[in-house]
Every structure is written in C-alpha cells, then in structure tokens.
Amino acid sequence: MGNVLVVAEHLNGALGDVTFEMLAHAKGLAQALGGEVHAALLGGNDEMTRQLGAASTVYSVPVGAEFDPETHAAALAAVVEKSRPQVTLVASTSMGMDLAGACASRVGLPLVAYCTSIVYSSGTLRATSQLYGGKMLATSDLGMGPCVAMMLPGYANADSGRTAGLPAVQAMAAPGTAGKIRFKRLVMPPAGDVDITTKDILVAIGRGIGKKEDIETAQELADALGAAVAASRPVIDAGWLPKARQVGKSGLKVKPKVYLALGISGAPEHIEGMKASSTIIAVNTDKNAPIFDVAHYGIVGDLFEICEALMEKL
C-alpha cells in the first residue's frame, strides 16, 4: 500500500492551480499503488483545508502564511517522515524548487524534476520529465520508491482535483528551530498601460519575432482584432515590452477566448500562464515546438507571412 503526498502551494491566501493539478494526478497514481491521496498544508488555513477534499488526510503545519524556504522545507521533511508516502509531489515552481531539493536531502530520498507525469506499472514507478524547454523527454525508473517528484504545471486538469470536503486533519507542530531567512515583503509587478488579464483576445509574441522593430507587425494584427499584444519572457527580458505584458510563471496568468502565439516555443513556464485560454492558436517554424502540444490549432510557418495573410483576410 503506497500513499501519495501532495504539497499544497499557496500565495496571498489562495491555493494555486498547480495544487489541484497535482491532486488530480495523485488520484490515479494512488489508485494504482493501492493507497490514498494525502496533502501537506504548510502555513495554510481552514478554508484551504476545505478545498483539499481530494485528499483523505491533510497534514497541517503552522509555519506562517508567508513562504520561508528554510522553515517550510523543515516542516515538509517532518510531514514526509511522519506520513511515509510512496511518492511526494511538489510543484515545479519557484517555491517548489526551494522545497523539493531541501526536503529530499533531509529525508534521504531521490528527487526527479520537471515531471509531466509519474505512473506505476508492473511494480515500478516511472517518471517522464521535460528537458530543454520541452524538446526532449526523459524517463526515470524509480523502482518502488519512495521518492520526491516535482510536477510541471499545466499537465493535469485542475478541475479534476477541485473537490470540496472535510478531510481528516493531522495537526503537527512547527519546526522547533527557525532558519536564518526572514520574510520581509512580497513585491508585485507594477500595473501597466494595458491589463492583459482582461482581454478576450491576445496576440502573444516570443523570441521568434526577431527584433524590437518587428513588434509593429504584431501590434497591427492586434489592432485589427481588437486585441492586446502580450509576450513571453525573452521579449520582456530584452526590454522590448514592459513587464506588465509578460505571460507566464514569472508574469501574469491569462484566460482569453483566443490566444494567438507567434514565435513562442512553449516553455513550461510560459504554458503555465496561458494554458487556460479557450482557444490557443500557435504559429512556429519548428514543428516540434512544445507549444503545439497545448495548442488547439497550429501552423508550422513563418509568423510574418501568417500575419500578412491574416491582415489581408481581416
């Protein structure tokens, strides 16, 4: 009998979508292992516990609402040592990266990162990991475990993990010794000239746009569609558009009716921010670009030629 422990991730008093994605994935994995789904809630509250109905048991540790990597990693290690799960699922996010490695090291377990899935078959746990921005998949044979796996956001249905209920709560004491890190404040990105989270249509550009001057092509198409221009991180890092236009893990999450991705390869960090769009249309010269894995419609071609053809039609 092997249980699956999901580490609930939360920020500003709300559970992240990736928490429910991991719960959804954990249900099938726990069934295959003949166990149950449990959750670790570090510094959460009663409302969050009620949202974790997909788990039969929630291990709650009062370590403070704000994330502190040292204290939270110590608390998670204590939960793992107490609950002895076969698999511990941690989100592959900035917070999860701080937690997973430190916890695995403390309890002496193997860690596999960048997972899109982990399955149990014929007595063996196997994890599939996405490498090099999704251009390569690697399979890790984990035996019977136990192990820690970092799950990439966007590869499970969050709604399947949203189950209201009253799971059993195992209250645990906070770690006795505080670490050296102290939380001071959370700095949110400044508001921009356009709120891309409110737009029904977004024309998003990536590295494939080439140079700053060519953003005008995307802007003309956006104007014709009544849309706004958004971007992936490389465009923002280059200083071609303001931070408020960035879509992704380190930017904004958007859910437009139409998301037109031009020259975006589809790194997991970007997909996390736009996967909930109603219709995703991707244009890329690379037929193996990961963006095509989540797109509803895909065009393998030059974005400038496609934009010109769309403008003629419009």
C-alpha positions, 0 to 999 in steps of 0.5 A: 500500500503506497500513499501519495503526498501532495504539497499544497502551494499557496500565495496571498491566501489562495491555493494555486492551480498547480495544487489541484493539478497535482491532486488530480494526478495523485488520484490515479497514481494512488489508485494504482499503488493501492493507497490514498491521496494525502496533502501537506498544508504548510502555513495554510488555513481552514478554508484551504483545508476545505478545498483539499477534499481530494485528499483523505488526510491533510497534514497541517503545519503552522509555519506562517502564511508567508513562504520561508524556504528554510522553515517550510522545507523543515516542516515538509521533511517532518510531514514526509517522515511522519506520513511515509508516502510512496511518492511526494509531489511538489510543484515545479515552481519557484517555491517548489524548487526551494522545497523539493531539493531541501526536503529530499536531502533531509529525508534521504530520498531521490528527487526527479524534476520537471515531471509531466507525469509519474505512473506505476506499472508492473511494480515500478514507478516511472517518471517522464520529465521535460528537458530543454524547454520541452524538446526532449523527454526523459524517463526515470525508473524509480523502482518502488520508491519512495521518492520526491517528484516535482510536477510541471504545471499545466499537465493535469486538469485542475478541475479534476482535483477541485473537490470540496470536503472535510478531510481528516486533519493531522495537526503537527507542530512547527519546526522547533528551530527557525532558519536564518531567512526572514520574510520581509515583503512580497513585491508585485509587478507594477500595473501597466498601460494595458491589463492583459488579464482582461482581454478576450483576445491576445496576440502573444509574441516570443523570441521568434519575432526577431527584433524590437522593430518587428513588434509593429507587425504584431501590434497591427494584427492586434489592432485589427482584432481588437486585441492586446499584444502580450509576450513571453519572457525573452521579449520582456527580458530584452526590454522590448515590452514592459513587464506588465505584458509578460505571460507566464510563471514569472508574469501574469496568468491569462484566460482569453477566448483566443490566444494567438502565439507567434514565435513562442516555443512553449516553455513550461513556464510560459504554458503555465500562464496561458494554458487556460485560454479557450482557444490557443492558436500557435504559429512556429517554424519548428514543428516540434515546438512544445507549444503545439502540444497545448495548442488547439490549432497550429501552423508550422510557418513563418509568423510574418507571412501568417500575419500578412495573410491574416491582415489581408483576410481581416 
